[in-house]
Amino acid sequence: MVGQGALRECLVDAEVEGVLSVVRAPTGRSDPKLRELVRDDFHDLGAEVDGYDACLFCAGVSSAGMKEADYHRVTYDLTLDVARALAARNPQMTFIYVSGAGTDATEKGSSMWARVKGKTENALLALPFKAAYMFRPAFIQPRHGVRSRTRWYRIFYLVTAPLFPLLRWVARRWVTTSDRVGRAMLRVARDGAPRRILENAEIDAIGA
């Protein structure tokens, strides 16, 4: 869902010259500056990724019902395999990783997903990119046709949509939108940010 929002903002931003979208299946999107790279295996992207200024890494899965080893393999192993390859080929790249509110940078907490995300963040920050930023959004309201691929998420967002203005009012620090997250990623990729780990309120403000 975050990836859809980021892609939309890339395509509508006049300063973005070209976008390579790495996906497991064709999206059906068509745009003069969009090129899709369809791959079953993201571990070896090769020369296709050379020359890009930024990677907006939005891939991820819910930890619900997953064992830690399986979640670690998808969240940590895959992310670091891709990031290490990118850092070797594009050291001047800015890497932006979508993590989540509540991520545990100590890697020692009781929450499995938060520990694994924290380990992933720490490893990414140690790689030799030009810059790397960790985005920790909380509640993201999908906009402009963006949809979650998870059925119960779609139902949840449908039910809460009428309540979104109230949520913004009572819990502004924890609420943002898919377009604001996408715009924030682009602005940080272009201009940087004062901190390498950005919480939801900071993301929302940058993307406003």
C-alpha positions in Angstrom: 0.0 0.0 0.0 2.8 2.4 0.9 4.5 1.5 -2.4 1.4 2.4 -4.4 1.3 5.8 -2.7 5.1 6.4 -3.3 4.8 5.4 -6.9 1.9 7.8 -7.5 3.8 10.7 -6.0 6.9 9.8 -8.1 4.8 9.9 -11.3 3.0 13.2 -10.5 6.2 15.0 -9.4 7.7 17.0 -12.3 11.2 16.8 -10.8 11.3 13.0 -11.1 12.7 12.0 -14.4 12.3 8.3 -14.3 11.0 5.5 -12.1 12.0 1.8 -12.0 9.3 -0.2 -10.2 10.5 -3.6 -9.1 7.5 -5.9 -8.7 6.6 -9.6 -8.5 3.7 -9.2 -11.0 2.8 -6.5 -13.6 0.8 -3.7 -12.0 -1.0 -2.5 -15.2 0.2 1.0 -14.6 1.3 3.0 -17.7 3.3 6.2 -17.7 6.0 7.7 -19.9 8.5 7.8 -17.1 7.7 4.4 -15.5 9.5 1.2 -16.2 8.6 -2.0 -14.5 11.0 -4.8 -13.6 9.1 -8.0 -12.9 11.1 -10.4 -10.9 10.2 -13.5 -8.8 13.6 -13.1 -7.0 14.6 -9.7 -5.7 17.9 -10.9 -4.4 19.9 -10.2 -7.6 18.6 -7.2 -9.5 21.9 -6.7 -11.5 22.7 -3.8 -13.7 19.0 -2.9 -14.1 19.3 -0.8 -10.9 22.5 1.2 -11.9 22.3 5.0 -12.0 19.3 5.7 -9.8 19.5 8.5 -7.2 17.2 6.9 -4.6 15.6 3.7 -3.6 12.2 3.9 -1.9 12.0 0.5 -0.3 8.4 -0.2 0.5 8.3 -4.1 0.4 7.1 -5.8 3.5 4.6 -8.2 5.1 2.5 -8.3 8.2 3.9 -10.3 11.0 0.5 -11.7 12.0 0.6 -15.5 12.2 4.3 -15.6 11.2 7.1 -17.4 13.0 10.1 -15.2 13.8 12.4 -17.1 11.5 10.0 -16.6 8.5 9.4 -12.9 9.3 13.2 -12.4 9.7 13.8 -14.0 6.3 11.4 -11.7 4.5 12.0 -8.5 6.5 15.7 -8.6 7.3 17.4 -11.0 4.9 15.6 -9.9 1.7 15.9 -6.2 2.6 19.6 -6.4 3.4 20.4 -8.5 0.3 18.8 -5.8 -1.9 20.3 -2.9 0.0 23.8 -4.4 0.0 23.7 -4.9 -3.8 22.4 -1.4 -4.3 25.1 0.2 -2.0 27.8 -1.7 -4.0 26.5 -0.5 -7.4 25.2 2.9 -6.4 27.1 4.4 -3.4 25.7 7.8 -4.2 22.2 6.6 -3.7 19.8 7.6 -0.9 18.0 4.6 0.6 14.7 5.1 2.3 13.2 2.2 4.2 9.6 2.0 5.4 9.7 0.5 8.9 6.9 1.3 11.3 5.9 3.1 14.5 7.1 1.2 17.6 10.2 -0.3 15.9 12.7 -1.5 18.6 16.2 -0.1 17.8 17.6 -2.0 20.8 16.6 -5.3 19.2 15.8 -6.7 22.7 12.1 -5.9 23.3 9.3 -8.4 23.7 7.6 -7.6 20.4 9.0 -9.9 17.6 8.2 -7.7 14.7 9.6 -4.6 16.4 12.9 -6.4 17.2 13.3 -7.6 13.6 12.5 -4.2 12.2 14.9 -2.6 14.6 17.7 -5.0 13.5 16.9 -4.2 9.9 17.0 -0.5 10.5 20.4 -0.7 12.3 21.9 -2.8 9.6 20.7 -0.4 6.8 22.1 2.6 8.7 25.5 1.0 8.7 25.7 0.5 4.9 27.8 2.9 2.8 25.0 4.8 1.0 25.2 8.5 0.5 22.4 8.7 3.0 19.8 6.3 4.5 16.6 7.2 6.3 14.2 5.0 8.3 10.5 6.0 8.0 8.2 4.9 10.9 4.7 5.7 9.9 1.7 4.7 12.1 -1.9 4.8 10.8 -1.9 5.5 7.1 -5.1 6.5 5.4 -5.0 5.3 1.7 -5.9 8.0 -0.8 -6.2 8.4 -4.6 -7.2 4.9 -5.3 -4.4 3.3 -3.2 -5.6 -0.1 -1.8 -4.1 -2.6 0.6 -3.7 -6.1 -0.8 -4.7 -7.6 2.5 -8.5 -8.1 2.7 -9.0 -7.4 6.3 -6.9 -4.2 6.0 -9.2 -3.1 3.1 -12.3 -3.7 5.3 -10.7 -1.8 8.2 -9.8 1.2 6.0 -13.3 1.2 4.5 -14.9 1.3 7.9 -12.6 3.9 9.3 -12.7 6.3 6.3 -15.6 8.4 7.6 -13.8 8.7 10.9 -10.6 9.9 9.4 -11.1 13.7 10.2 -11.8 12.8 13.8 -8.7 10.5 14.0 -6.6 13.4 12.6 -8.0 15.7 15.3 -7.7 13.4 18.3 -4.5 11.5 17.4 -2.7 13.8 14.9 0.8 12.5 15.9 -0.2 8.9 14.8 -2.1 9.5 11.6 -1.0 10.4 8.1 -2.0 9.6 4.5 -0.5 7.5 1.7 0.2 10.7 -0.4 1.9 12.5 2.4 4.1 9.5 3.1 5.0 9.3 -0.7 5.8 13.1 -0.9 7.8 12.9 2.3 9.9 10.1 0.8 10.6 12.1 -2.3 11.5 15.3 -0.4 13.8 13.5 2.0 15.5 11.7 -1.0 16.1 15.1 -2.6 16.8 17.4 0.3 17.7 15.1 3.2 16.4 15.4 6.7 17.8 16.5 10.1 17.4 13.0 11.6 18.0 9.5 10.1 15.0 8.0 11.8 11.7 9.8 11.1 8.6 9.1 13.2 5.0 9.5 12.0 4.5 13.2 13.0 7.8 14.2 11.2 6.8 12.2 8.1 3.4 13.9 8.0 4.8 17.4 8.4 7.4 16.8 5.6 4.8 15.5 3.2 2.2 18.2 4.0 
